[in-house]
Amino acid sequence: MSYIHITIGEHWTINWPENSTETLSDTIDGRALYLKETINNNPTIEGGTIDQEIIFEQDGQTFELAQYLTEETNRPFVCGQPEEFETKAAQIPWNVVYYGYTPGKNEYAKETLLTLGNGFLGLRGTTPEMEISDANYPALYLAGLYNKVGSQVADKTIYNEDFVNAPNLQKMYLIIDGKRIDIEHDQVLYMKRQLNLKTGLFTAWTTLSLSDGKEIAIQTKKVANMENVQQYAVSYTFTPLNFNGEVTFITEADGEVYNYNVERYRSLTNQHLQVTDLQAEKDIVSLEAKTTHSDITVSQQAKLRKDQHSLTDVTTEQKDNKIIQKVEINVQEQTPYTFEKTVFVRQSKPGKPLAKADLQTLDFPTFDECLQQSSHQWSKLWQKAGISITGDIMSQKLLNLHTYHLLVSASPKGNQGLDASIAARGLHGEAYRGHIFWDELFIFPFYILHFPETVKPLLLYRYNRLEMAKKEAKGTGYQGAMFPWQSSLDGSEQSQELHLNPISQTWKKDNSRLQRHISLAIAYNIWLYWHTTQDNSFMKNYGLEMLLEIAHFWESAAVYNSTRQRYEINHVMGPDEFHESYPEANESGLKNNAYTNMMVVWLFEEIENIRNEFSEADFSSVQEKTNVDNQILNKIEEIKHQLALEINEEGIIAQFEGYFDLKDLDWQYYKEKYGNIYRMDRILNAEGKSADDYKVAKQADSLMMFYNFSKDQVSNILESLNYQLPEDYVQKNLNYYLARTSHGSTLSRVVHAQLAAMVGDQDLSWNLYQEALYSDYRDIQGGTTAEGIHAGVMAATLYIPLTTFAGLDIRNDIINFVPNLPQAWKNIQFAVTIRGIDFLVSVSHETITITATQNTCIKVNHKEIQLNADEATPITYKEASQ
């Protein structure tokens, strides 16, 4: 195995293995392409060094050669000399780096993936000069900050509860010769942005050329404090490269912000804040604002420093909704000037007023102090949540990226005391209006295994809205608790009534609120948290009450059909989302969605199991509180054996009753015509057709059962319903639905990857997993990353390595490992916490080594293994499986 070294000159000289050399004289992008293909065809090359940065353009994007080769060959390449290779190569998986500036959706996507945060706040990865525009989008998001406004849509006023972009106090820029310096409008000679995933430090280097030939270099550093989560800090250094003279440095506390992240929402009302108070005392400013309807107060204070010292020469100007601070400087060529700003952020709900901030007694740590505090906390988080693999540098980088962004979205310190859950797009963007969906089903296991103390407040977000869920059920003619498909402030249904098709530019009715299975995702997370932590206090005081209310809802929704002698559940939608009703039907909703009905059976069975874990007095107390008496429980017992499914003679479980009667789609025709067919529903709608008429799915639906449960447990559910299926029914169902699924949701690939591994198709499993792993980083859906991360798929790609590849199953009384490591990985190592015991696990292709902090019993390939406390126990699992 060998390394290469590339020397950059007029031509590139490449020192290949075995002392051979080659000189390249093509265009830069041509040379890069040649190198990529040559290295990919030569497995003996492990990586290499390039003696300087080479920036080039390809397909309208800006690349740096070492990073390009790393990502295209999955082998480490670095800028530097051969003796620096090991040190720099080790940093590759911990840094997300972007070169150049491409305004628009591509820029928006970079800003999403460069976002800083700590569970309480999220700060998009822009530089301080950037303004809200089509080109770039600075934003500060606070967990739980929503506001409802009305918009005129199709001659009707529609009310949406939006995730609010909070006032911008990071804004900094320069005035030179009376002109504002602006990345969007001045010539960008060089731009590099880097996010250190290990410490949460954002750094940007920019060189700008002004219209008169003056050049200026700007370095920005930002950090969202992971220790003191109400703080973030910005450092701004500028260096005049070829001139002397007067420069005005300006920073703002800007309350004139608005929502602009999602293009299809821009025609809607986007003003959500009213500034209520502005204060300035020397180098400290304060801005308070309230949301116009929800009456949430956002209070921010900031201290400005120069070279880490207090300022005396700052002048302040107040306008209606902002404070402007100015510092005049007589600059010298090649001399750096540094300003920094520490911002303190709070929010309060109505009826809970914030104490008035005393600007002179507030503690504003310096930028370096914030970074040190935050880095220390990040180090502890990585010890608990990091997944280490060998043999695949890009998978390692993306696993780190996804772990980082999950911890930006929620963290042990950031979410304590917050009445909020994790939005489907994190604290990163405004897609889905920042609402909370069933994505929790995919997200929560990450926290359950690594940070169970963080899961509790997330589950309590749902408990605090239980009364609203009961009200929603009653208003729709049901009993119990009907949680909303989209939730934000008070737990009322926030799914929009109309939805814009961006292909046809028409609005159509949105029936997504019929995805009642959201309550089953909540129930599953309650059960998984309790099962994994044994937090009986939580279950007794909160969890069991929610489970009984959810079960009561489904009991009330099940209707007995005397003809078929089975119960049916009507007027629902499954996870697929493409199918909202039957062809030519006058009403919305479907009958007997397989995933929904099987999950209902699971819930009804689990309530009986949980009942046996608690005293009769404790269980009866919750029964009395919920009015779920024994008569209702007896009805539940009857339903769980008689719910209807439609299953054909080959053992295919119909996604819903009547699915087999739908038309087949000409997939090849649509692939050739449109290329990207992820959103077949929108394509068909734009053609005057409807996905309701076809066997086409956005994502896994009935197959979702195999993501939640083992094959044995799904088979037990089917048997309890008295359905007999062939031995190979899982393989048949996977093949059937894969051929009819467009993967319009990136979550679809994760579910299908797990099923493919379940049936032994390792190549398919790996390919689908890799597509999911790269989905946000490469923005495979063509612009959706611009609107926020996909927190669900990021969490799921962290769960699959533990469950599908390392083989961890936590769903039984004794945890079990059935390792199935991909060929691309030599080893995987991770830590988990299960029932109060910390486990350190290392899996290779032959052995698994486990260390536990207490004596305990586990299983490897279903064979019991005794572990002694703090003693590494190696097990040769291939022998155990023979």
N, C-alpha and C positions, 0 to 999 in steps of 0.2 A: 504494500500500500504506500502511496506517495503523495506529495504535495507539490503544487506548482507555484511559481512566482512570476508575476507580470511586471515588467518595467515599462513605464510610460514615457514616451518621447514623441518625436515626429511620427514614428510608427511604434507599435507595441512589440516588445520582445518578450517571448514566453519561454521560461525555463521549464521544459517538460520533465517528466521522470527519465531516469537513465541518462541525465546530462545532455539530452537533445534540446535544441532551441529552435524557435520559429519566429519570424517577424511578420506582423500583420499590417497591411497598409490600406485596407478597405475603409468605408465610412464607419463611424463609431458604432452605430446601431448594428451594422453588418458584422463588425468584429465581435460584438457582444453575442449576436445570434450564433456565429460560428463557434465561439467558445462554449456557449450553452450546449449546443448539439454535440460537440466533440467530447466534453466532459461527461454528458449523459451516456455517451456510447463507450466510455472508458471507466469501468467499475473500480479500477485500481487507484484512481485519483480521489483522495479523501477530502480535498479542499485546497486552499491556497491563499496567497497574499498578493496584494496589488500596491505598488509603492506610493500611490496617491489617489485621491478622489477623482473619479471620472463621471461626469454628469452627462446624460444624453436623453434624447427624446425618442419615444416609440409609441405610435398610435395615439398621439396627443397627450401622453403621460410622460412625466419626468422620472428618470431612474438614476441610481448610482450603481456603478458596475459591480462592486463587491456584493452589495445587497441583492442586485438583480441575479447574479450567479448563485447566491445562496438560496434564493427563493425558487429559482428555476431548476436547480439541480439537487436541492435538499442536502447540500454539503456546505460546510462553513468556508466563506471567503471574507477576508478582512482587508482594510487599508492599513498598510504598515510593512515592516520588514519581517522576514521569516522568524526571527527570534521573538517577535511580539505575537505570533499566531495563537498560541495556547491561551494567553490572557485575554486577547480580544475575542477569540472564538467563543469563550465561555460567556461573554456578555451578549452575544447575539440573541439568545432566547428571552432576554430580559429587556430588550429595547425595541420599541415600535418607532420607526423612523420614516419620515416622508420628506421628499425633496420637491422643490418647485411649488408653484402656485397655479392651480387650475380652477378659476372661479366657477361656481355653480354646484351642481349635485355632487361632483367628485370632491370638491372642497368641503362641502357639507359632511360627506361621509368620513373624510379624514378628521374633521373636527369632532365627530361622534366618537371615533376610536381613540382620540387623544384626550377624551374627557377625564377630568379629575373629579374626585368625590369621596364621600365617606359614609354614605347611608342617609345622612341628613341633607347634604347639599351636593349638587352636581354642577360642575363648571365646564362648559364645552371648550374644546381645544383650539380656541382662536387666540390670536395675539391681541394685545391691548388696543392697537390702533383700529381694529376692525369694527365696523358699524353694521347694523342690521341691513341686509340688502340681498339681492338675488345672488350675489357673489359669495358671501360668507355670513355666518350667523352666530354672533356671541350670545350666550344665554347663561343665566343662573337659575337652576331649578331647586326647589325645596320640597322634600317629601311631604305630600298631603296638601300642597298649595294649589287649590282648584277654585274656579269661579264660573258661574253660570251667566251666559249672555244670550240674547236673542239675535237671530240673523234672518234676513229675508231670503227664502229659498223657494223657487218655483211658486211664487205668489202666496207663500205661506210663511209665517214666522216660526222658526225652529229654534228650540233652546238646547244649547249644548253646555255641558260642564267641562271646561278646558283646564289643562295643566298650564299654569301661568309662568311666563318668563318674568323673573323678578328683576328689580332695578339693578343697573349695571354700575358697580363701583370700581371695576378693574380698568376702566377706560383710561388710556394714556396715549398721548401723541405729541408731536412737535410742530411748531410753526417756524418756518424759515423763509425770510424775505416776504412775510405776509401770507404765505401759502401753507396750508396744512399738509403734512407729510402723511401719505395714505398708501397702504399696500395695494389696495384695490385699483388705484388710479396712477400711481407712480410706477416707473419701470423697475421690476424686480430682477436684479442681476443674479441674486443667489438667495435661496431660502431652504432652510433645513429645520424640521421640527422633530423632536425626539421625546418620547415618553418612557421614563424608566419605570418599568412595572414593579420592580423590587421595592422602590422607595416612594413611588407616586410623584416624582419630580418631572415636570414639563419644562423643556428648554427649546427655544426657537432662536435661530441665527438668521438674520435677514440683511442683505445689502441692497440698498435702493439707489437709483440714479434719478436725480431731479431734472427738470426740463432745462435748467441752465448748466448742466454738467456736474453739479455738485453731487458727491456721493457720501452716503452715510451708512454705517453699520449699526444694527440694533440687535441686542441680545435680550430676550425675555425669559424669565424663569417664573413658574407658578407652582404652588402647592396647596392642596386642600388638606387641612390638618386632620389626620386620622385619629389623633389623640384628643384634641380639643375640637370637637366636630363643628363648632359654630364659627370657626375661623378659616379663612384662606388668606394667602399672601402672594404678592406679585413683586418681582424685581425687574427693573427696566434700565438697561445700560445702553447708551448711544455713544458712538464715536464718529466725529466728522473726519472723513478720510482724506479730503483734499481741499479743505477750506478753513478759514478762521472767521469769526464774526458773531453776531447776535443770534441766539436761538431761544425760543420760548418753549419751555416744557409745560404741558397742560395735562391735568388729570381731572376727571369729572366723577361726581356722584349723579348718575343719570336716571331720572325717573320717567323719562319719555320713551320707555321701552314698550314693545308690543309683541304679540305672537306672530311669527312669520316662517316657522321652520318647515311646515308641510304645505307644499304648493297647492294641493287641492282644497285646502282650508282658507286660502288667502282672500277669497271673495267674501268670507264670513266676517262677522264682527271680531276684531282681534285686540281691542283695548280692554284691559281688565283691571287696571290699577288707577288709583287716585292718590297723588302725593298729599300727605296730611301734615307733614312737618319737615322743615329744613333748618339745620343749625350748622354754624361754623365757628370754631374757636381756634385761631392760629392755624396749626397744621392738622387739626382734627375736624372731621365733618360728620354729620349725622343726617340720614334720610329715612323717613318713615312713610309708608304707603299702605293703603287698604284696598282689598279687592272690592269691586263695585257692588257685588251681590252677596257673596259669602261672608263678607265683613272680616276677613282674616288680615291681621296686621303683620307687615314685614318691616322689621327695624334693622337698619345697618349703620354701623359706625366705622370710620376708617381713619388711620393715622398715616400721614405722609412723612417720609424721611429722605434725606439726601446723604449718600455714603454712610448709611446706618446712623445718622445723627439727626436730631430734631432740627426743623427748619424755622428760621426767623424771617426770611425774605420772601415768604409766600404771600401772594395777594389773592383775595377771594371775591368772587362775584356770584350772586344768587339770581337765578331766573325762576320762572314759574314752577318748574318741575325738576330743577337740577342745581347743583353747586359746582362752580368751575374754579379750580385752583391753578394759579400760574406762578412760574418761577422764570425770571429772565436770567440768561447766562451768556457771558462772553466766552465763547468756546475757542479752543486751540486745536489745530489740526493734529490728528492721531492721539488725542487725549480722550479717555473714556469718562463718562459722567453717569452716575448711578442713582436712581431714585427707587424707593420701594414703598409698598403700601400694604398694610395689614388691615384686613376687613373682618369685622365681628358681625355675625348674622343671627337674627332671632326671628321667630314667628309665633303668633298666638292666635288661637281661635276666639270667636265671639264670646264675651262673658269672662274672658281670662286676660285682662289687660296686662301689658308688659310694664314693668317698672321703668320710669323715665331714666334714660341713660345720662349719667354724670360724665361728661366727655373728658374731664381732667383726671378722673379716678379710674377710668377703664384701663385694663391691662392690655397693651398691644405688643406682643413679642415681636422681635425682629424677624425678617425672612429666614435667616439661618436658624433661629430658635424654633420657628414653626416647622421647618424642614427636619430638624433633628428630632423633635417630638414625634412628628408624623412617621419618620423613617423607623423609629424604635417600635412604634405600634405595628407598622407594616411587617416588620421582621417577625413579630409574634404571630401575626395572621398567616404568614407564609409557612411557618413551622407547622401550623395545624392544617392548612388547606392545600399546600402545594403538592402537585403530582410531578414526580421526576421520572423521566423515561430515558433510555439510552438507545442509540441507533437511528434516531429520527429527529433531527434538529428543528425542522419546521413544525412538526406536531408538538414538540416541546414548547416552542414559542407560542403557538396558538392556545395550548392548554394554559400557559401562563397568562396570556391575554384574556382568556375567558374567566379565569379565576379572579384576575384583577378587576374586571368589570362587574362581576357578581358582588365583589366586596365594595365597589363604588356604589352599587345599587342598594345594598344593605350591609350593615356591619354590626358587630357586638356593641360598640359604643354609639354608633350613629342612630340605632333604632331603639335603644332603651328609652322608654317613656314617650315614644312617638305613637300616635294613633294613625298608623299608615302601614300599607303593605307595599309589595314590589310591583311597580308598573311593568306592563309587558315590554316596554322599551326603556326600562331603567330610569335613571336620572340623566338621560342623554339626549332626549328629543321629544317631540310633541305628537308623534304618530299615535293613533288611537286615543288622542287627547290625554295621554298619560294615564289612561284607565287601567284598572286591575281586572284581569281575566282569569281563565282557567290555567293560564301559563304557570300559576302557582304550583300546579300538579308536577310540572317539570323542574321548577325552581327550588321548591322547599327541601327536597332530599339533599341537596348540596349543604344546606345549613343544618339539617337534622344530623348529618354525619360528622360535620366539622364544628359547628357553632350552635348547638341546641338551645343555648340561652338566647339566641337571636330569633329562633322560630317562635317562641312563646308570644312576644308582642305582635308578630305577624299574624298568628292565629287569633289573638285577641282583637285585632282589627275586625275580623269577621264576627267574633262574639259581640262586640260593641254595636254591631249592626243587625243583630239577630231579630230585634223587635221590628225593624224595617222589613226584613225578609219575611216575617210573619204577616205584616201588613200587605206586602206585595202579593203573597199567596192568597190571602183573603180577597184582595181586590180582583183577582183573576179567577176566583171560584174554587180555590183549593184550600187545604188546611196545612198546618205546620209552617215550615220555613222554605220560601222560594228565593234563594239568593240570586242577585242580578247577573246577567252575562257580563255587563260592564259596570264596574263599581268605582266610585271616587270618594265623595265627601260623606254623605249620610247613609250610603248603602241602598239608595233607591236606584231603579234601573236607569242607566245612562246610555244605553244603546240608542243610536240615532234613529229617527223615524225614516229618514231618506238618506240614500248613499249615492255618491257621485261615481259613475263609471268613467275613469279618465280616458278610455279609448273612444267611447261614443260621446263623451261630455254631456251625458244625460243623467238625471236623477231618478232613482227608482226606490220603491219601498224596501226598507231594511227589516228583515224578519229574524235577525240573528239572536234577538232576545229569547227565541224559542229554544235556544241551547240550554235547556234546564239541567243538563248534565254537569254544569258548573258546580251545583251543590254536591254532587258525588265526588268531584275533585277536592272540594273542601273537606268532605267526610274522610276521604282517603288520606289527606295530609294530617288530619286530627289523629286518625288511627296510627299512621306511620310514626308520627312524633311520639305518641304514647307508647307504642310497642317498642320503639328504639330507646327511649329514655326512661321508661317506667315511671313517668311523672304522674303518679296516681292523684295527686292533689289537683293538677290541671284537669285531668279527666273528670274527677268528681265535681269540681266547681264550675267547669266551663264545657269541656269536650263532650261529655255524655249528653248534656242538655242540647247541644247543637246536633249531635247525631240523632237523637230522638225526634227533634223537630224536623230534620231533613227526612228521616224515615216516615214521619207522619205525612209529610208532603207527598211522597211517592205512594204511600198507602192510599191517600185520597185521590191520586191521579190514576190509579189502576182500576179499570172497569171490567167486570166479569162478562165474558161472552158465553152464553149458555150453549150456543151451537157447537163451538169448538172446545168448550169446557176449559177455557183458559182465561187468564186475565190479560188485558191489553193496556198499553199506555199510548195515548194518541196526542196529537198536537205538539210534537217536539221536533227538534233538529239534532242531528248528531254532530260529532267533531268535524265531519267532512266539510260542512258549511256551503257547498255548492248547491245542495238540494234543500229547498225551502218548502216545497209543496209538491203535490202530484200534478202530472200534466193536465192542463185545462181545468184544474180544481179552482173552486171559488173561495176556498179558505186555505190558510197557510198551515204548515205543519205536516208531520209524517207519523205513521203508525209503527209501533214496535221497533224502534231503532235498537239494533242488536247490542251495541255498546252500552247504551243507557239501561236496557233491561237486564243485562248480565251484571252491570255494576250495582243495580238495585238489589239483585239477588245476593251479591257479595255483602252489601251493607246490611241487609236483613239478617244474614247469617252472622255477621260480626257483632251485631247488637246482642244477639243471644250469647255469644262467646264472652263479650265484655260483661254482660249481666252476671255471669258466673264468677267474674273476678272481683266483684264488689259485694259488700254485705247487703242483705235484703233491705235493711233500713236505708242505706245510702241510695240504692237503686229506686226504692219506693219514693224517696224524697224528690228525686229528679222526675219521676213519673208524675207526681202530684203537681210539680211546677209546670210541666209541659202538657198536662192533661192527656198524656199517652197512657191510657189505662190498659189493663190486661186484655180487655176486649179488642182493643186496637192491636196489641201484640199478637193475639191469636189470629187476627186477620193477616198480619204481616207474615206469620208462620205459614199460613195457607197460600199467600201470594207467592212466596219464595220458591214454591214447588210447582207453580202453575202459570208463570209468566210465559207469554207466547214469543216464539222466534220463528222466522221462516228459514228453513234449511233445505237445500235441494238434495237430490239423490246422490250427488257426488260428494256431499259433505260441505258445500260452500254455504257459509252463514250469510244470508242476505243482509246487506247493510241496514235495510229497513223493509218492512213488508211491501211487496210490489216492486222491489228493485229489479228482479229478473225480467219484468215486463217492459223495462225501459229499452230504448234503442241503443245499438252499439254506435260508437263514434269512429270516424275514419281518422285515426290518429296520424297516419302518415301524411294525409292531405294537409292537416292543420300544422304539422311540424314543418312541412315544406313551404307553406304559405306564410307562416308567422315567425318561425324560428323559436322564439321564446313563447311557450304555451303554458307557463305556470298558472296563469289566471285564465283558464279556459272559460270560466263563467263570464268574464268580461268580454272575451272574444265572441262567444256565442251570442251574448246580449247585443253587442254591436252589430251582429249580423241579423238581428231580429229573431233570434232563437233563444232557447233557455236551457241551462244545464239541467233543469228539472226533468227534461225529456230524455236524458242520456245517462248511460252507465259511465259516469266520469266523476272523479273525486279530487278534491283539492289536497287532501292528506289522509292519513290513516284514520279509519273510523272503527269498524268492528274489530280490526286488528289491534286497536289500542289496548284491548284486554291483555294482550301478551306483553305489552310494555309494563303494565301495572302488576301482572301476576305471572307465575310460572305456568308452563303448559299443564302441569298436573292440577293446579288449582282451577284453571279455566275448564279443564276436562271435568273436574268435580262439579263445577257450577252447571255445566251442560247435563251431566248425569242427574243432578238433583232436580233438573227440569224434565228429566225423562227423555232426553234426546240422545240417540246413539249415532256416533260419527265414526267414519273409518279411521284406522290407525294413523294414516298420513294426512289427516285433515288440515293440520297447520301448514304443511308445505303447499297443499292445494289452495288454501285460502290466501297464502302469501302470493303465489303465482297469479292467482285470479285478480287480486286487487292491485298488484303492482302494474299489471298491464292496463289498468283503468285509472291510474292515479297520475296527476300532473305535477305533484309536489309543489303546489302553489304556496305552501307553508314550509319553511326550512325544517320545522319540527317533524315533518313527514319522513325525511331521510333518517332521522334518529330512530324512529319507531321501526321502520322497515329494516334498518341495520341490525337492530336487536333481534327481530324475527329471523332474519337471514342467518345470524349466528345460531339461533335456536334450532334451525333445521339443518345446520352443518354447511351452509354455503358461505365459507369464510371469505372468498373473493368478493362476493356481492356485499357482504356485511362491511368489509373494509372500505370498498369504494363508496358506499352510501355514507359511511361514517366520515370519510375524508371530505366529501362534498359538504356535509353539515359543519364540519370543523372549520372549513375555509369560507363558509357562506357569508358571514359578515365582513371578514377581512378582505375578501375579493368582491363583495357586494354582488353576489351572483343573481340577485333578483332585480338588478338594474336600477338602483337608486334608493332602495328602502333603507339602507344603512344610514343614509343622510338624515333620516327622521328618527334615529335612535337605534341602540343595539336591540337584538332579539334576545332578551334575557332568558327566555325559555330554552332556546336551542343552545345557548352558551352553557347553561346549567346542565342540560342533557348530555352535551358532549364531554362534560366532566364526570357525569354519572356512568356513562357507558364504559370508560376504562376501568372503573372499579367493579362494576357489576357484570358486564358482558365479557370483558377481557381478563381482568383479574378473577372474575367469577364470584364476587362477593354477593351473598344473598342474606339480607337481614330480616326477611319476612317471616321466618319461623322462630321457634323458641331458642334454637341453637344456631348461631350463624354458621354458614357453610360456604366454602370456597370450591368452585369448579373452574380452575384456570383455563383460559383459552386465548393465550397471548398472540397478537398478530405477528406474522413473520417479520414485519418491518421494525418491530421493537425487540430489543434484546432483554430488556428488564423494565419493570415499572415498580415504583416505590411511592407509598402514600401513608398518611395517618388518618385514622377515624376514631370517633368516640361512640361507643355503643353500651348502653346501660351503665354509664359511669366508668367504663373501662376504656383507657386509651390503648389503641392498637397501632403498632408500626408494622407495615406489611411490605415485603419485597418479593416480587414474582419474576422468575426467569422461565425459560422454556422447559426446564426440568424440575426446578425446585421452587417452593414457596417458604419464605422465612418470616415468622411472626413473633413479635414481642408484645406482651400485654403487661399492663401495670398492676394487674391482680391475677391470682390463680383463677383459671377459668377453663371451660371445655368448649372447643370449637369442632367443626367438621371440615375435612378436606376430601373432596370427592365422596361425600356422604359417610366417611369413616371418622369416628370420634378421635380427637387428639386432645390430650391434656396439656395445658400451658402453665408453666410456673411463672410467678410474678417476676418481671424485669429480666427474663431469661430468653434470649433469642432461640427459637426452636425452628430448625430447618426440616422441611418435609419434602421428600422426593415424590411429587404428586403423580408423575407418569407411572411409576411403579404401583402407586395406590390405585390407579384407575384401571390397571390391567387385571 
